Amino acid sequence: MSIVLSLKNIRKAFQTASGSVQVLNGVNLDICAGEFVAIVGESGSGKSTLLHILGTLAPADSGEAHLDQHDITTLSDTHAANIRNEKIGFIYQAHHLIPELSALENVMLPLLVAGKSKREASEKSAELLTRLRLGHRLDHTPARLSGGEAQRVAVARALVNKPSIILADEPTGNLDEKTAQDVFDAMKTLCQEEKTAVIVVTHSMELASQTHRILRLNSGVLKHD
């Protein structure tokens, strides 16, 4: 299986009033296509910071990060934006859907940004939402969706461009246990069908145990749990 994401010695520190705080202290990681990996760790251990670096939303202080052979640590702002839209899908704890748009229109957005026609974007988005059991909710705005439905729309939006990797930051954190499992199952099934790599940050060891491997971020270093 080919390596989609490779990290070598990623370091990141933040300046505070009391001095420099080293958050990431030499992170190394390889993720293969279709692999589903959970990252766990204490609050404040740097899990979200690591996802931001992987998603080209924040720079590392040093180290190397390659996504599909692209060195994502040296990108211009324009190139980074293109990489995000083409190769990275994001899912957050809050679904971040645009409230004025329907479920279908929310999922269509990444395709339209990528230059697809409105017809193609609509057809692909509707097909993906139907696979996520939301074919009867295409015209519903987020306010008319349940929490689980809205998060499945967010999953569809993250996957619609067929990215190389999904970065999910506590994607079920706002949901009850049963709904969280439903959303997690939908995300896992769809990503495996599409052979999309996934890194999910979660506090739920129950959900983490259902991934291919669990990594713990401790003292700025990733280790097998």
N, C-alpha and C positions, 0 to 999 in steps of 0.2 A: 504494500500500500504506500502511495507516495506521501511525502511530508508536505503538508500545507503551510504550517507555521513553525518557524524555528527561532528560538530565543537563545542568545548567548551572553551571559554575564550582564544582564540588565540591572542598572543601578539608578536609584532616584532618591533625592533628599529634598527636604523642605526647610526653609529658613523660618524660625520662630523667634519670639522675643528672647527666649532663653538660649538660642543657638540653633545649630543645624541638627535636624532629625533625619536619620537614614531610614527610609521606609522600605526600599527594595535594595537588597544587598548582594546582588549577583544571582539573578533569576535565570535559570536554564530550563528550556522546555521544547520538546518536539511534539507536534500534533499531526496525525495522519488524516487523510480524507475519510470522512464518515465516522471519525472517532468522537465519542461523547465523554467529556472530561469534567469533573466537578472540582472546584477550588473552594476549600473551606478555610476558616481561620477566625481568630478573635476579631471583634469590632476594632477598627483602627489599625489592622495589621497590614493594610495596603492592597487589599483585594480589588477595590474599585480603581485605585490608582493604576494597578497593573492592567486592568481592562481598558482604561483610558489610553494608556500607551499602546496597547495592542490595536486599539481602534483608531489610531492616529489623531486622537483628540488632545493628547499631551505628549511632550517630548521626554525621552529618557535622558538622564545626565550622561550616561555612557552605556556601551554594550551594543549588540547587534540584534536586529529583529527582521526576519525575512518572511513575507507572505507571498506565496506563489512566485518565488524568486525575486520579488520586489523588496529592496531594502527600505523598510517603512520608517527608519530612523532618520533618513536624509531627504525626505520629500518636501517639495515646495507646497505652499498652502493649496494651490490649484490641483496639483497632482494628488495630494492627500485627500482632497474632496472627491476626486474621481475614484480613487481606490476605495474609499468608504462606500460610495454608491454602487460600485461594481462588484466588490469582493467581500464586503463585510455587512452582516445584518446585525442590528442591535435590538435587544429586547430588555426593557427596564421593569422595575417593580410597578411603577405607574405606566399605564399603556401609552400615554402621550399621543392619543389619537386627536385629530383636528375635529373639534366638536361640531362645526358647521357642515362637515362632509359625511356622507354615508360610509358604511363599512366598505363597500366596493370602491368608492372614490379614495378612501384612505389607503387602501392597498395598491391602487393604481399609481399613486404619486411617484414612487421610485422608478417605475417604468417610464412614466412621462418625462421625468428628469433625465433619464437615460436616452431620451429621443425616440421612444417607441410611439407608434400611432395610438390615438385614443381607442380605436377599435381593438387593436392587439392588446393594449393594456387592460381593457375591460374584459376581454375574453380570458386572458391568463389569470387575472385577479379573481374572476368569478369561479373559474375552475379550481383554483387553490382554496378559496373560501368554502366551496362545496365539499372538497376533500376534508375540510376541518368541521364539517357538519353545520355550516353556516349559510347554506344555499338559500334558506328561507329568510335570511336577515340582511341580504345585500343592500337593501335600500334604507336600512335602519341607521340613524345617527347614533353616536356613542351613548347618548343619554337614554336611548331606548334599548340598550343592550345590558345584560347582566355583567357582573365583573368578570366572570369566566369567559363569556362571549367576547367582551372587549379585548381581553388578553389574547384570545385566539386570533382575533383580527390583527393584533400587534405581531403575533407569530407569522401570520400570512404576509404581512407587510415586510417583515424582516427576510422572508424566504423568496419573495416573488421575483427578485432579480437573479435567483440562483447563485447566491454568494458562495465563496469558498469556505467561509467560517461564520458562525453565529456567536456573538458575545452576549450572554444573558446575565444581567446583574439582578439577583433576587427576583426572577420573573414571576414567582408565585407568592411573594411576600405579603401581598395585600389580600390574599384569597383564603377561604376556609380550607380545611384539610382535604375534603372530598373534591372541591373545585380545583385546588392546587394540583392534586393527582391527575385530574382530568386534563388540565392544561399541559402538565408535564408529559403525560402520555402522548398527547397530540403532537407536541413539539418533538419528542423523541422519535416517534413513528415517522413523521414527515421528514425529519432531517436524515434519518437512516435511508428512507426511500430515495432521497435526492443525493445521498452520499456527501452531505454537508457536515463538516467538522463543527463541533459545539464546545464552547467553554462556558460553563454555568457556575456563577458564584452563588452559593446558597448557605443559609444557616441550618437547613433541614438535612440532617444526616439520613433520614428516611429516604428523601429524594436522591441525595448524593449516592447512596448505596445502590441505586438503580443505573448508574452510569458505568462506563467501561473501567474507569479508574478514578480514585480520589486523591487529590494533592492538597496538602496543607501548607499554607503560607505562614511561616513562623520565623521571627527574627529576620525578615526580609528575604527568606530563601524558601523555595518550593521543595517539599519532600513528600514522598509517598506516605499516605496515611496508614 
